[in-house]
Structure formats: structure tokens, C-alpha cells
Amino acid sequence: MTEHVKEFHVDVWPEVYASRQTRSVLRWPVVAVEEHEVRLKGEDGEPRTEKVLCLAVMKHGVKGIIPLHESGVNPAENRRLTRARLMRFLGQEVDFIVTAIDAQGGVFMASRKAALERLAAATWAELAPGARAEAVARRQLEEMSRRLLANPVLEDFACQVEPADRGGSGV
């Protein structure tokens, strides 16, 4: 007797196309740091092609590329250190907005910077001084760790919103 194995295929292309059309934010895991030829605008405004380090995201066999200049990561003084900064994202889920789709190649380009800007705008609209908000500490600043945390274990916590400069990068 032959046993039949059922395979379920999840098609994520509709959510990719929806993100491209509506600029909705997606969250997928980073699976690699790769180098890709990317079309950029030169200083003279003319398009040029350049090899760029990129984050590669993937879900159910569909791959997306987030170029360094769209990753929200500041380039380091050399390529090796820049790659190391990007490698910290391996295995983590990142937010992004799809900016272009190569249907023939089965890959898309995305912007983490655009997603972070969109999420920040939505967050600022909801925050008010005195409000309580859930937060996750992903990184600790060395001084904050020494001053505030007796046990430097990162975990979820509640915080109170204080007045802040919206143009700044923190609350």
C-alpha cells in the first residue's frame, strides 16, 4: 500500500504584492547577509549599479533583499565591520516595506528604514506623557546598564512615557 504525503504550500506572494501596493509593513526573519548588484542614483542624479551588502529575508521560499542603505544600519569605516553589523540581524525578524518586485527572478527589494519610519510615526501618534506602554529592551547602553540595571538580563517590561523630542531617536 502506497502512502500519500500531503504537502501544504503557503503562498506569501499576495502579502508581498500588498506591501508594495499599500506600503504595509511585513516582518520576516533575516536568513543571510549577501552582496547584490543594486541600482542607485549617483551624485549627478544618473542611475548607476553598485555591489552592495544586503540583508536577505525569506519566508516559505520567497526571498527579499534589503540593501544596506535601506537597512537602517550605519555603514562602518570598512566593509568587514559593516558586514559584522548586518550579521547581528541573522535569525531575527525585521520589519520592512516592499519597494520593488522582480517577478521573473522571484525576489523583491525592501526597505527596513521606511518600515521603521512608518512604525515610529504610528507610535508617536499613540504616545502621550504619563501613558503606560509595553516595551522590549533589545540592546543596553553601557551606562544605562551600570546605572539602572542590577541584573543586565534583557526582558519585557512596562514603562511610563515622558515628554520627548519627536525629532530625537528616543523617549
CORMOMO-V710806 format. One record per residue. N is the residue number from 1. RES is the residue in one letter. SS is DSSP state (hx for helix, st for strand, lp for the rest). Layout:
BEGIN
n:N res:RES ss:SS
n:N res:RES ss:SS
END
This chain:
BEGIN
n:1 res:M ss:lp
n:2 res:T ss:lp
n:3 res:E ss:lp
n:4 res:H ss:lp
n:5 res:V ss:lp
n:6 res:K ss:lp
n:7 res:E ss:lp
n:8 res:F ss:lp
n:9 res:H ss:lp
n:10 res:V ss:lp
n:11 res:D ss:lp
n:12 res:V ss:lp
n:13 res:W ss:hx
n:14 res:P ss:hx
n:15 res:E ss:hx
n:16 res:V ss:hx
n:17 res:Y ss:hx
n:18 res:A ss:hx
n:19 res:S ss:hx
n:20 res:R ss:hx
n:21 res:Q ss:hx
n:22 res:T ss:hx
n:23 res:R ss:lp
n:24 res:S ss:lp
n:25 res:V ss:lp
n:26 res:L ss:st
n:27 res:R ss:st
n:28 res:W ss:st
n:29 res:P ss:st
n:30 res:V ss:st
n:31 res:V ss:st
n:32 res:A ss:st
n:33 res:V ss:st
n:34 res:E ss:st
n:35 res:E ss:st
n:36 res:H ss:st
n:37 res:E ss:st
n:38 res:V ss:st
n:39 res:R ss:st
n:40 res:L ss:st
n:41 res:K ss:st
n:42 res:G ss:lp
n:43 res:E ss:lp
n:44 res:D ss:lp
n:45 res:G ss:lp
n:46 res:E ss:lp
n:47 res:P ss:st
n:48 res:R ss:st
n:49 res:T ss:st
n:50 res:E ss:st
n:51 res:K ss:st
n:52 res:V ss:st
n:53 res:L ss:st
n:54 res:C ss:st
n:55 res:L ss:st
n:56 res:A ss:st
n:57 res:V ss:st
n:58 res:M ss:st
n:59 res:K ss:st
n:60 res:H ss:lp
n:61 res:G ss:lp
n:62 res:V ss:st
n:63 res:K ss:st
n:64 res:G ss:st
n:65 res:I ss:st
n:66 res:I ss:st
n:67 res:P ss:st
n:68 res:L ss:hx
n:69 res:H ss:hx
n:70 res:E ss:hx
n:71 res:S ss:hx
n:72 res:G ss:lp
n:73 res:V ss:lp
n:74 res:N ss:lp
n:75 res:P ss:lp
n:76 res:A ss:lp
n:77 res:E ss:lp
n:78 res:N ss:lp
n:79 res:R ss:hx
n:80 res:R ss:hx
n:81 res:L ss:hx
n:82 res:T ss:hx
n:83 res:R ss:hx
n:84 res:A ss:hx
n:85 res:R ss:hx
n:86 res:L ss:hx
n:87 res:M ss:hx
n:88 res:R ss:lp
n:89 res:F ss:lp
n:90 res:L ss:lp
n:91 res:G ss:lp
n:92 res:Q ss:lp
n:93 res:E ss:st
n:94 res:V ss:st
n:95 res:D ss:st
n:96 res:F ss:st
n:97 res:I ss:st
n:98 res:V ss:st
n:99 res:T ss:st
n:100 res:A ss:st
n:101 res:I ss:st
n:102 res:D ss:st
n:103 res:A ss:lp
n:104 res:Q ss:lp
n:105 res:G ss:lp
n:106 res:G ss:lp
n:107 res:V ss:st
n:108 res:F ss:st
n:109 res:M ss:st
n:110 res:A ss:st
n:111 res:S ss:st
n:112 res:R ss:hx
n:113 res:K ss:hx
n:114 res:A ss:hx
n:115 res:A ss:hx
n:116 res:L ss:hx
n:117 res:E ss:hx
n:118 res:R ss:hx
n:119 res:L ss:hx
n:120 res:A ss:hx
n:121 res:A ss:hx
n:122 res:A ss:hx
n:123 res:T ss:hx
n:124 res:W ss:hx
n:125 res:A ss:hx
n:126 res:E ss:hx
n:127 res:L ss:lp
n:128 res:A ss:lp
n:129 res:P ss:lp
n:130 res:G ss:lp
n:131 res:A ss:lp
n:132 res:R ss:st
n:133 res:A ss:st
n:134 res:E ss:st
n:135 res:A ss:st
n:136 res:V ss:st
n:137 res:A ss:lp
n:138 res:R ss:lp
n:139 res:R ss:lp
n:140 res:Q ss:lp
n:141 res:L ss:lp
n:142 res:E ss:hx
n:143 res:E ss:hx
n:144 res:M ss:hx
n:145 res:S ss:hx
n:146 res:R ss:hx
n:147 res:R ss:hx
n:148 res:L ss:hx
n:149 res:L ss:lp
n:150 res:A ss:lp
n:151 res:N ss:lp
n:152 res:P ss:lp
n:153 res:V ss:lp
n:154 res:L ss:lp
n:155 res:E ss:lp
n:156 res:D ss:st
n:157 res:F ss:st
n:158 res:A ss:st
n:159 res:C ss:st
n:160 res:Q ss:st
n:161 res:V ss:lp
n:162 res:E ss:lp
n:163 res:P ss:lp
n:164 res:A ss:lp
n:165 res:D ss:lp
n:166 res:R ss:lp
n:167 res:G ss:lp
n:168 res:G ss:lp
n:169 res:S ss:lp
n:170 res:G ss:lp
n:171 res:V ss:lp
END
